[in-house]
């Protein structure tokens, strides 16, 4: 009987040890951050961006992505000790690319909206912006409220699937609305009088007034809305979100982020690099 008990205890111990070993193996194979792991393994941070959002992200004549957000992406990559790679896509395809793992994060003037936050996580804001009109017509640029220009005679253009489009649909429902894939296409419509005004982020509107000084483009001085711009990252990765937030806080606290903003706003020498 004593021999049987010894065998039983030994068998239970073997089962327990085997189970623990299996659990340890399973735990060791579970990553705390699958996104950070894949970035480290490939030695490259892949950032999704439009490459056509003035001041924030732009494409040079040589095909280089540069701008405020490009600099920010490089700082994040340096903190990971990896290289950075930019993947350009139309604005409405950036979040799908993030969700399917094609890019690791999105830095492209993206407003942190409740609707987007249901699909992906956001860290920020690293910039605060708002909507503004870009137009050649003074009574539109002088508008204090959207309702001041909400008439059937007003033709508006915005970036497709952007918060600008949502703003126009909600507050300028009586106007004729067109959408484009890029800011350049939208501004071209204004320049050719196919649209009376473009609604876009305030920084973009200001940029185009400087880019086409002879075109008579004007913009409102005060943004019509408040929009927090953030870094979009994959959902369900708390460590990636925590890491990104800590690095962004460090850049803000040290003044580096403010220096970057000042660099791109005060110095227009980069205009010659544009396509």
C-alpha positions in Angstrom: 0.0 0.0 0.0 2.8 2.3 0.9 4.5 1.5 -2.4 1.3 2.4 -4.3 1.1 5.8 -2.5 4.7 6.5 -3.4 3.9 5.8 -7.1 0.8 7.9 -7.0 2.8 10.9 -5.5 5.5 10.5 -8.1 3.0 10.4 -10.9 1.2 13.5 -9.6 4.6 15.3 -9.3 5.5 14.3 -12.9 2.1 15.7 -14.1 2.6 18.9 -12.2 6.2 19.4 -13.4 5.2 18.7 -17.0 2.3 21.1 -16.7 4.5 23.9 -15.2 7.1 23.3 -17.9 4.4 23.7 -20.6 3.1 26.8 -18.9 6.6 28.3 -18.7 7.2 27.6 -22.4 3.9 29.1 -23.4 4.5 32.2 -21.2 8.0 32.7 -22.7 6.6 32.5 -26.2 4.0 35.2 -25.4 5.3 38.7 -26.2 4.6 41.6 -24.0 4.5 43.8 -27.1 4.2 42.1 -30.5 4.5 45.4 -32.3 7.7 46.4 -30.5 9.1 42.9 -31.0 8.6 43.0 -34.8 10.1 46.4 -35.0 13.2 45.3 -33.1 13.5 42.1 -35.2 13.4 43.9 -38.5 15.5 46.8 -37.2 13.0 49.2 -38.8 10.1 51.4 -37.6 7.5 51.6 -40.5 5.5 54.8 -40.4 2.4 55.4 -42.4 1.9 58.9 -43.7 0.4 60.8 -46.7 3.6 62.6 -47.6 1.5 65.5 -48.7 0.4 67.5 -45.6 2.4 70.7 -45.6 4.6 71.4 -42.6 3.7 68.0 -41.1 4.8 65.6 -43.8 5.9 66.4 -47.4 7.7 64.7 -50.3 10.9 66.3 -51.7 11.9 66.4 -55.4 14.1 63.4 -54.6 11.2 61.4 -53.1 12.3 62.0 -49.4 9.6 62.3 -46.8 10.3 65.3 -44.6 8.6 67.7 -42.2 7.6 68.0 -38.6 6.1 64.6 -38.3 9.0 63.0 -40.3 11.4 64.5 -37.7 9.2 63.2 -34.9 9.2 59.7 -36.4 13.0 59.7 -36.7 13.3 60.6 -33.0 11.0 57.7 -32.1 13.1 55.3 -34.2 16.3 56.6 -32.6 14.8 55.8 -29.2 14.2 52.3 -30.4 17.7 52.1 -31.9 16.2 51.2 -35.3 15.9 52.9 -38.7 12.7 54.5 -39.9 10.8 53.7 -43.1 7.9 55.8 -44.5 5.1 54.3 -46.4 2.9 56.8 -48.2 -0.8 56.2 -48.7 -4.0 58.2 -49.3 -5.4 59.4 -46.0 -8.4 57.1 -46.0 -6.1 54.0 -46.4 -3.7 54.8 -43.5 -5.7 53.3 -40.7 -6.5 50.1 -42.6 -2.7 49.8 -43.2 -2.2 50.1 -39.5 -4.9 47.6 -38.6 -3.5 44.9 -41.0 0.1 45.4 -39.8 1.4 47.0 -42.9 2.7 49.9 -40.8 3.6 50.1 -37.2 2.2 53.6 -36.5 0.6 56.5 -38.4 1.9 60.0 -38.2 -0.1 62.1 -40.7 -2.0 65.0 -39.1 -4.6 62.6 -37.8 -7.1 64.0 -35.4 -7.8 61.8 -32.3 -11.5 61.3 -32.8 -13.8 59.0 -30.8 -14.7 57.1 -34.0 -11.1 56.4 -34.9 -10.3 55.5 -31.3 -12.8 52.7 -31.4 -10.5 51.0 -34.0 -7.0 52.0 -33.0 -5.1 53.5 -30.1 -3.8 57.1 -30.0 -1.0 58.7 -28.1 -0.8 62.5 -27.8 -1.7 65.1 -28.8 1.7 66.2 -30.1 0.0 69.1 -31.9 -3.2 71.1 -31.6 -4.8 72.4 -34.7 -8.2 73.2 -36.2 -10.1 73.7 -39.3 -9.8 76.8 -41.5 -10.9 78.1 -44.9 -8.4 78.6 -47.8 -10.0 80.8 -50.4 -9.6 83.7 -52.7 -12.9 85.3 -51.5 -12.7 87.7 -48.6 -16.2 87.2 -47.3 -15.4 83.5 -46.8 -12.0 84.0 -45.2 -13.6 86.5 -42.8 -16.2 84.0 -41.6 -16.3 83.7 -37.8 -18.6 80.7 -38.0 -19.3 78.0 -40.6 -22.9 79.0 -40.9 -21.8 82.4 -42.4 -20.9 80.6 -45.7 -23.5 77.7 -45.5 -25.3 78.6 -48.7 -26.1 76.6 -51.9 -23.9 78.9 -53.9 -20.8 78.0 -52.0 -18.6 75.2 -53.4 -16.3 73.5 -50.8 -13.5 71.0 -51.3 -11.9 68.8 -48.6 -9.6 65.8 -48.2 -11.5 62.5 -48.6 -12.5 60.7 -45.3 -11.0 63.5 -43.2 -12.4 65.4 -40.3 -12.6 68.3 -42.7 -15.1 66.3 -44.7 -17.0 65.4 -41.6 -17.0 69.1 -40.5 -18.3 70.2 -43.9 -21.1 67.6 -43.9 -22.2 68.5 -40.4 -22.0 72.3 -40.5 -22.0 73.2 -44.2 -24.7 70.9 -45.4 -26.2 73.4 -47.8 -23.0 73.9 -49.7 -21.8 71.8 -52.7 -19.0 69.5 -51.3 -16.2 67.8 -53.3 -13.5 65.6 -52.0 -10.0 64.8 -53.2 -7.2 62.4 -52.4 -4.6 65.0 -51.7 -4.3 68.6 -50.5 -2.6 69.6 -53.8 -5.6 68.5 -55.8 -7.9 70.4 -53.5 -5.9 73.6 -53.7 -5.7 73.2 -57.5 -9.5 73.3 -57.5 -9.5 76.5 -55.6 -6.9 78.0 -57.9 -8.9 77.1 -61.0 -12.1 78.4 -59.4 -13.7 75.0 -59.4 -14.2 75.4 -55.7 -14.6 78.6 -53.7 -12.8 77.3 -50.6 -10.9 74.4 -49.2 -11.4 73.3 -45.6 -8.3 71.9 -44.1 -6.1 72.0 -41.0 -5.0 75.5 -40.2 -1.3 74.7 -40.7 -2.1 73.5 -44.3 -4.1 76.6 -45.2 -1.3 78.9 -44.0 1.3 76.9 -45.9 -0.5 77.2 -49.2 -0.8 81.0 -48.8 3.0 81.1 -48.7 3.5 78.6 -51.5 1.3 80.5 -53.9 1.9 84.2 -52.9 0.7 85.5 -56.3 -2.5 83.6 -56.3 -4.4 85.8 -53.9 -5.1 83.0 -51.4 -6.2 84.0 -48.0 -7.2 82.1 -44.8 -8.8 82.8 -41.5 -6.5 83.7 -38.7 -8.3 81.8 -36.0 -9.1 78.1 -36.5 -12.8 77.3 -36.6 -12.4 74.1 -34.5 -10.1 72.5 -32.0 -8.4 69.3 -33.2 -5.9 67.3 -31.2 -3.4 65.5 -33.5 -2.0 62.2 -32.2 0.1 59.2 -33.1 -2.1 56.2 -34.2 -0.8 52.8 -33.0 -2.3 49.3 -33.1 -5.0 48.5 -30.6 -4.4 45.8 -27.9 -0.7 46.6 -27.3 -0.5 48.3 -23.9 3.3 48.2 -23.8 3.6 49.9 -27.2 1.2 52.6 -26.1 3.0 53.1 -22.8 6.4 53.3 -24.5 5.2 55.8 -27.1 3.5 57.9 -24.5 6.6 58.0 -22.3 8.9 59.0 -25.2 6.5 61.7 -26.3 6.2 63.1 -22.8 10.0 63.2 -22.6 10.2 65.1 -25.9 7.6 67.6 -24.7 9.2 68.0 -21.3 12.7 68.6 -22.7 11.4 71.2 -25.1 12.5 69.2 -28.2 9.0 69.1 -29.6 8.5 72.8 -29.3 11.9 73.3 -31.1 10.7 71.1 -33.9 7.5 73.1 -34.3 9.4 76.4 -34.4 11.8 75.0 -36.9 9.1 74.2 -39.5 7.0 77.3 -38.9 9.7 80.0 -38.7 12.1 78.7 -41.4 10.7 78.5 -44.9 13.9 77.4 -46.6 12.5 73.9 -47.0 10.0 75.2 -49.6 12.7 74.7 -52.3 12.8 71.0 -51.5 9.2 70.4 -52.5 8.1 68.7 -55.7 
